[in-house]
Amino acid sequence: MNERRSGLFVIPGERLGVIEEFTPGAGTYVKDGVIYSKVVGTALLDMLNKKVYVYPSTHVANVPRIGAIVIGQVTNVANKLAIIRIFKIGRRSLSGFFTGALHISDVSRGYVETMFDVCKSSDIIRAKVISVLNLTYHLTTNDRNLGVIYAFCSHCGALLQKQKQKLTCPKCGKVERRKTTLDYGKGSL
């Protein structure tokens, strides 16, 4: 690759130069001493530092990874399992949705009798991805900052207000239990 090729559109596998003349940078890989493009994008040569880069023309899809903190809505709750529709990874919203599963054994360090004491359908929950199996993200809320961040009354649907360790409905007065975060009800989604 020479100077007049800098700034041109390249595809994966396209030859960019050799390691004797350039150091491989982001978006490249080396095979048998030859530097190739790893992604679709624009090839740029840094002649001063003798380095070659490829800047991707598309952004990498934002998908949950192990260790990521995710936010989602509880879609279904059973005695030992809750299904979560993940719509946010960290602070980044997703254009689509991913499915997460929260098992009763991953809720907290202590004993939990039923998932109905942890969350209910429609609640908004913050969790951590602990594994991925068959495109299902297995989650945990075993941390003080993880759990339900917004809960809704199972009787009338109003947003529950936290008063000490209980959640109370301001409309109908129903008192409910959830595994809430320290910052329950604060902040925006």
C-alpha positions as CSV (number, residue, x, y, z in Angstrom):
1,M,0.0,0.0,0.0
2,N,1.3,3.5,-0.8
3,E,0.4,7.0,0.1
4,R,-2.1,7.4,-2.7
5,R,-4.2,4.5,-1.2
6,S,-4.6,6.3,2.1
7,G,-8.2,7.3,2.7
8,L,-9.6,4.7,0.3
9,F,-12.4,2.3,1.1
10,V,-11.2,-1.2,2.0
11,I,-12.8,-4.5,2.8
12,P,-11.8,-7.3,5.1
13,G,-8.8,-9.3,3.8
14,E,-7.6,-6.4,1.6
15,R,-3.8,-6.0,1.6
16,L,-2.6,-2.8,3.2
17,G,1.2,-3.2,3.5
18,V,4.0,-5.2,5.1
19,I,5.3,-5.2,8.6
20,E,8.7,-4.0,7.4
21,E,7.2,-0.7,6.3
22,F,4.3,-0.2,8.8
23,T,3.1,-1.2,12.2
24,P,-0.4,-2.6,12.2
25,G,-3.0,-0.5,14.0
26,A,-6.7,-0.7,14.9
27,G,-8.8,-2.5,12.3
28,T,-6.0,-4.6,10.9
29,Y,-4.4,-8.0,11.3
30,V,-1.1,-9.6,10.2
31,K,-0.6,-12.9,8.4
32,D,2.8,-14.0,7.1
33,G,4.2,-10.5,7.5
34,V,1.5,-8.8,5.5
35,I,-1.0,-6.4,7.0
36,Y,-4.6,-6.8,6.0
37,S,-7.8,-5.0,6.7
38,K,-9.9,-6.7,9.4
39,V,-13.1,-4.6,8.8
40,V,-14.9,-2.6,6.2
41,G,-13.8,1.0,6.4
42,T,-11.4,3.6,5.4
43,A,-7.6,2.9,5.3
44,L,-5.4,5.6,6.8
45,L,-1.6,5.7,6.8
46,D,0.2,7.5,9.5
47,M,3.4,8.2,7.6
48,L,5.0,10.1,10.5
49,N,4.7,7.1,12.9
50,K,4.7,4.4,10.1
51,K,1.4,2.9,11.2
52,V,-1.6,1.8,9.2
53,Y,-5.2,1.8,10.5
54,V,-8.6,1.0,9.2
55,Y,-11.5,3.0,10.6
56,P,-14.7,1.1,10.4
57,S,-17.5,2.5,8.3
58,T,-20.2,0.9,10.5
59,H,-20.5,0.7,14.2
60,V,-20.2,-2.6,16.0
61,A,-23.6,-3.8,17.3
62,N,-24.2,-3.1,20.9
63,V,-24.8,-6.5,22.5
64,P,-24.6,-7.6,26.1
65,R,-21.3,-9.2,27.2
66,I,-20.4,-11.1,30.3
67,G,-19.9,-8.6,33.1
68,A,-22.1,-5.9,31.5
69,I,-24.8,-4.1,33.5
70,V,-28.1,-4.2,31.7
71,I,-31.5,-2.7,32.3
72,G,-34.7,-4.4,31.2
73,Q,-38.4,-5.0,31.9
74,V,-39.6,-8.1,33.6
75,T,-42.0,-9.8,31.1
76,N,-42.7,-13.1,33.0
77,V,-42.2,-14.4,36.5
78,A,-42.5,-17.9,37.7
79,N,-41.6,-19.4,41.1
80,K,-37.9,-19.9,40.4
81,L,-37.3,-17.7,37.2
82,A,-38.0,-14.3,35.8
83,I,-37.7,-13.4,32.1
84,I,-36.3,-10.0,31.3
85,R,-36.6,-8.0,28.1
86,I,-33.2,-6.2,28.0
87,F,-33.4,-2.7,26.4
88,K,-30.3,-1.0,27.7
89,I,-26.6,-1.9,28.2
90,G,-25.0,0.5,30.6
91,R,-26.2,3.9,29.5
92,R,-26.7,2.9,25.9
93,S,-30.2,2.2,24.6
94,L,-30.6,-0.7,22.1
95,S,-32.4,-0.5,18.8
96,G,-33.7,-4.1,19.4
97,F,-34.2,-6.3,22.5
98,F,-32.4,-9.2,24.1
99,T,-33.8,-11.8,26.4
100,G,-32.4,-12.3,29.9
101,A,-33.1,-15.0,32.5
102,L,-32.8,-14.3,36.2
103,H,-32.8,-17.6,38.2
104,I,-33.7,-17.5,41.9
105,S,-30.2,-18.8,42.8
106,D,-28.7,-15.7,41.3
107,V,-30.8,-13.1,43.1
108,S,-28.9,-12.6,46.3
109,R,-26.5,-14.2,48.8
110,G,-29.4,-15.0,51.2
111,Y,-32.2,-17.5,50.8
112,V,-35.1,-16.4,48.5
113,E,-38.3,-18.4,48.7
114,T,-40.0,-17.2,45.6
115,M,-39.2,-14.9,42.6
116,F,-42.5,-13.1,43.3
117,D,-40.7,-11.5,46.3
118,V,-38.0,-10.3,44.0
119,C,-39.8,-8.8,41.0
120,K,-43.1,-8.8,39.2
121,S,-44.1,-8.4,35.5
122,S,-43.6,-4.8,34.2
123,D,-41.0,-4.0,36.8
124,I,-37.8,-2.3,35.5
125,I,-34.7,-4.1,36.7
126,R,-30.9,-3.6,36.7
127,A,-28.8,-6.8,36.5
128,K,-25.4,-8.1,35.5
129,V,-24.8,-10.6,32.7
130,I,-23.1,-13.7,34.1
131,S,-23.3,-16.0,31.1
132,V,-24.7,-16.4,27.7
133,L,-26.2,-19.7,26.5
134,N,-28.4,-20.2,23.4
135,L,-28.7,-16.4,22.9
136,T,-30.2,-16.1,26.4
137,Y,-28.4,-13.8,28.8
138,H,-28.2,-15.2,32.3
139,L,-28.4,-12.5,34.8
140,T,-27.7,-11.8,38.5
141,T,-28.9,-9.2,41.0
142,N,-26.5,-10.3,43.7
143,D,-25.3,-6.8,44.5
144,R,-26.7,-3.9,46.4
145,N,-26.8,-1.8,43.2
146,L,-28.7,-4.4,41.3
147,G,-32.4,-5.3,41.4
148,V,-35.6,-3.5,40.8
149,I,-35.2,0.2,40.0
150,Y,-38.9,0.9,39.3
151,A,-41.8,-1.3,40.5
152,F,-45.5,-1.1,39.6
153,C,-48.4,-2.0,41.8
154,S,-49.7,-5.5,40.9
155,H,-53.3,-4.3,41.8
156,C,-53.7,-0.9,40.1
157,G,-50.4,-0.4,38.1
158,A,-49.2,2.8,39.8
159,L,-45.5,3.4,40.4
160,L,-44.7,2.1,43.9
161,Q,-43.0,4.4,46.3
162,K,-40.2,3.2,48.6
163,Q,-40.8,3.9,52.3
164,K,-38.0,2.4,54.4
165,Q,-37.8,-1.3,53.3
166,K,-41.4,-1.5,51.9
167,L,-42.9,-0.4,48.6
168,T,-46.3,1.2,48.9
169,C,-48.8,2.2,46.2
170,P,-49.8,5.8,46.5
171,K,-53.2,5.1,44.8
172,C,-54.6,2.0,46.5
173,G,-52.3,1.6,49.5
174,K,-51.1,-1.9,48.7
175,V,-47.8,-2.9,50.2
176,E,-45.5,-5.1,48.2
177,R,-42.0,-6.7,48.4
178,R,-39.2,-6.5,45.8
179,K,-35.4,-6.8,45.8
180,T,-34.7,-3.1,45.1
181,T,-31.6,-1.2,44.4
182,L,-30.1,1.5,46.6
183,D,-31.1,4.1,44.1
184,Y,-34.7,2.8,43.6
185,G,-37.0,5.4,42.0
186,K,-34.2,7.9,41.3
187,G,-32.9,8.9,37.9
188,S,-34.2,8.5,34.4
189,L,-34.2,5.6,32.1
